Amino acid sequence: MKKRMVIGITGSIGTGKTAAARHLGRHGFAVINVDRLYRRISRPGSAIAKRIARHFGKEVLLKNGSIDRATLKAIVFKDPRKLRLLNSITHPLILKETKKLIGKSKKTVVIDAPLLLEARFDRLCDYVVVTHAPKNVVLRRLLGARKLTKREILSIMGSQMPFSQKRKRADSVVDTSGSYAHTHAQLRKIISRIKEDKPI
């Protein structure tokens, strides 16, 4: 490979985005999981935790001072204005930390971010991969695996960029509605093309 590249991988809730990113990680790429990064930089007493509490109230904090993510989600997914406010607080700091991690890496970097396109993190990327599965498949997965109601899942899906828009901004789309083997075969093709430094 001629130069270090940055791959962005995103997809709506329940489409297997993080599982796909882990698969890329097993092939030697450095994975930045933005959700985990957010948890780290929003630890008790952090600037983000304080700003979120100031704007959303102390009820979004647990007794140890960490963010009560369930309570905060319940607030922002009911009100688009509050969701935009939360994103305006968190995204700039997450972007800053992501850039730092990219700068330190000597490997190809994979940014695993649910709002990669909405937050315009794709500006950091050479390639963008979008995972996708039909709504009925996503609902079946999430209702069986997470403590979310159908209404909550649909609310989260509705707050995210539609697949029709994501597809237009993707270099590659991975269909995750089938078996793991089917998903991995698609990812292997992407990995091969990236390592050959060819356009996807």
C-alpha positions as CSV (number, residue, x, y, z in Angstrom):
1,M,0.0,0.0,0.0
2,K,1.4,3.4,-1.0
3,K,0.0,5.4,1.8
4,R,-2.0,5.1,5.0
5,M,-5.7,5.3,4.2
6,V,-8.8,6.0,6.3
7,I,-11.9,4.0,5.8
8,G,-15.2,5.1,7.2
9,I,-17.8,2.5,8.0
10,T,-21.4,3.4,8.9
11,G,-24.9,2.1,8.7
12,S,-28.2,2.4,10.5
13,I,-28.8,0.7,13.8
14,G,-28.9,-3.1,13.5
15,T,-27.2,-3.3,10.1
16,G,-24.0,-4.9,11.4
17,K,-21.7,-1.9,11.1
18,T,-19.6,-2.7,14.1
19,A,-19.4,-6.4,13.3
20,A,-18.1,-5.4,9.8
21,A,-15.6,-3.0,11.4
22,R,-14.3,-5.8,13.7
23,H,-13.8,-8.0,10.7
24,L,-11.7,-5.3,9.1
25,G,-9.7,-5.1,12.3
26,R,-8.9,-8.8,12.2
27,H,-7.2,-8.0,8.8
28,G,-4.8,-5.7,10.5
29,F,-6.6,-2.4,10.2
30,A,-6.7,0.0,13.2
31,V,-10.4,0.4,14.3
32,I,-11.6,3.6,16.0
33,N,-15.0,2.8,17.5
34,V,-16.6,6.2,17.9
35,D,-19.2,5.0,20.5
36,R,-16.4,3.7,22.7
37,L,-14.4,6.9,22.1
38,Y,-17.5,8.9,23.2
39,R,-17.8,6.9,26.4
40,R,-14.1,7.5,27.2
41,I,-14.2,11.3,26.7
42,S,-17.5,11.7,28.5
43,R,-16.3,10.1,31.7
44,P,-17.4,11.6,35.0
45,G,-16.1,15.1,35.4
46,S,-15.3,15.5,31.7
47,A,-16.0,18.7,29.8
48,I,-18.7,16.8,27.7
49,A,-20.4,15.4,30.8
50,K,-20.6,18.8,32.4
51,R,-21.9,20.5,29.2
52,I,-24.5,17.8,28.7
53,A,-25.7,18.2,32.3
54,R,-25.8,21.9,32.0
55,H,-28.1,21.7,28.9
56,F,-30.2,18.7,29.8
57,G,-30.3,18.7,33.5
58,K,-28.7,16.6,36.3
59,E,-31.2,13.8,35.7
60,V,-29.1,12.7,32.7
61,L,-26.2,11.9,35.2
62,L,-25.8,8.8,37.2
63,K,-24.8,8.9,40.9
64,N,-21.1,8.5,40.0
65,G,-21.3,11.5,37.6
66,S,-21.3,9.5,34.4
67,I,-23.9,10.0,31.7
68,D,-27.1,8.0,31.9
69,R,-27.2,7.1,28.2
70,A,-30.6,5.5,28.4
71,T,-32.2,8.6,29.9
72,L,-30.4,10.9,27.5
73,K,-31.5,8.8,24.5
74,A,-35.1,8.9,25.7
75,I,-34.9,12.7,25.7
76,V,-33.2,13.4,22.4
77,F,-34.9,10.8,20.3
78,K,-38.3,12.4,21.1
79,D,-37.2,15.9,20.1
80,P,-35.1,16.6,17.0
81,R,-34.0,20.0,18.4
82,K,-32.5,18.4,21.5
83,L,-30.8,15.8,19.4
84,R,-29.2,18.5,17.3
85,L,-28.1,20.3,20.5
86,L,-26.5,17.1,21.9
87,N,-24.7,16.5,18.6
88,S,-23.4,20.1,18.6
89,I,-21.9,19.4,22.0
90,T,-20.4,16.0,21.3
91,H,-19.4,15.9,17.6
92,P,-16.7,18.6,17.6
93,L,-14.9,16.9,20.6
94,I,-15.3,13.4,19.1
95,L,-13.9,14.7,15.8
96,K,-10.9,16.2,17.5
97,E,-10.1,13.0,19.4
98,T,-10.6,10.9,16.2
99,K,-8.1,13.1,14.3
100,K,-5.6,12.6,17.1
101,L,-6.0,8.8,16.9
102,I,-5.7,8.8,13.1
103,G,-2.5,10.9,13.4
104,K,-0.9,8.4,15.8
105,S,-1.7,5.3,13.7
106,K,0.8,3.7,11.3
107,K,-1.9,1.4,9.9
108,T,-4.9,1.9,7.7
109,V,-7.6,3.3,10.0
110,V,-11.2,2.3,10.1
111,I,-13.6,4.8,11.6
112,D,-16.7,2.9,12.9
113,A,-19.3,5.6,13.4
114,P,-23.1,5.4,13.3
115,L,-23.3,9.1,12.3
116,L,-20.3,9.2,10.0
117,L,-22.1,11.0,7.3
118,E,-24.5,13.1,9.4
119,A,-21.6,14.4,11.4
120,R,-19.5,14.8,8.2
121,F,-16.7,12.6,9.6
122,D,-16.5,11.3,6.0
123,R,-14.3,14.3,5.3
124,L,-11.5,12.4,7.1
125,C,-12.0,9.3,4.9
126,D,-10.6,8.0,1.7
127,Y,-13.3,5.4,1.4
128,V,-16.8,5.1,2.8
129,V,-18.5,1.7,3.4
130,V,-22.2,1.6,4.3
131,T,-23.8,-1.5,5.8
132,H,-27.4,-2.2,5.0
133,A,-30.2,-4.6,5.8
134,P,-34.0,-4.4,5.2
135,K,-36.1,-2.9,8.0
136,N,-37.7,-6.3,8.8
137,V,-34.3,-7.9,9.2
138,V,-33.1,-5.1,11.5
139,L,-36.2,-5.3,13.7
140,R,-35.9,-9.1,14.0
141,R,-32.3,-8.7,15.1
142,L,-32.7,-5.9,17.5
143,L,-35.9,-7.1,19.2
144,G,-34.1,-10.3,20.0
145,A,-30.8,-8.9,21.0
146,R,-31.4,-5.5,22.7
147,K,-33.6,-4.2,25.4
148,L,-35.4,-1.9,23.0
149,T,-39.1,-1.7,22.0
150,K,-40.1,-1.6,18.4
151,R,-41.2,2.0,18.9
152,E,-37.7,2.9,20.3
153,I,-36.0,1.1,17.4
154,L,-38.1,2.9,14.8
155,S,-37.5,6.2,16.5
156,I,-33.7,5.7,16.3
157,M,-33.9,4.6,12.7
158,G,-36.0,7.7,11.9
159,S,-33.4,10.0,13.4
160,Q,-30.6,8.6,11.2
161,M,-29.9,9.4,7.5
162,P,-32.0,7.3,5.2
163,F,-30.2,4.5,3.3
164,S,-31.1,6.1,0.0
165,Q,-29.0,9.1,0.9
166,K,-26.2,7.1,2.5
167,R,-25.9,5.0,-0.6
168,K,-25.2,8.1,-2.8
169,R,-22.2,9.0,-0.5
170,A,-20.8,5.5,-0.2
171,D,-17.9,4.0,-2.1
172,S,-19.2,0.5,-1.3
173,V,-22.4,-0.9,0.2
174,V,-22.3,-4.2,2.1
175,D,-25.5,-6.2,2.3
176,T,-25.6,-7.7,5.8
177,S,-29.1,-9.3,5.5
178,G,-27.6,-12.8,4.7
179,S,-25.1,-15.0,6.5
180,Y,-21.9,-14.0,8.1
181,A,-20.1,-15.8,5.3
182,H,-21.9,-13.6,2.7
183,T,-21.0,-10.4,4.6
184,H,-17.4,-11.4,5.0
185,A,-17.1,-12.3,1.3
186,Q,-18.1,-8.7,0.5
187,L,-15.7,-7.3,3.0
188,R,-12.8,-9.4,1.7
189,K,-13.3,-7.9,-1.8
190,I,-13.2,-4.4,-0.3
191,I,-10.0,-5.3,1.7
192,S,-8.4,-6.7,-1.5
193,R,-9.1,-3.6,-3.4
194,I,-7.9,-1.3,-0.7
195,K,-4.7,-3.2,-0.3
196,E,-4.1,-3.1,-4.0
197,D,-4.7,0.7,-3.7
198,K,-7.5,0.6,-6.3
199,P,-10.8,2.5,-6.3
200,I,-13.7,0.6,-4.8
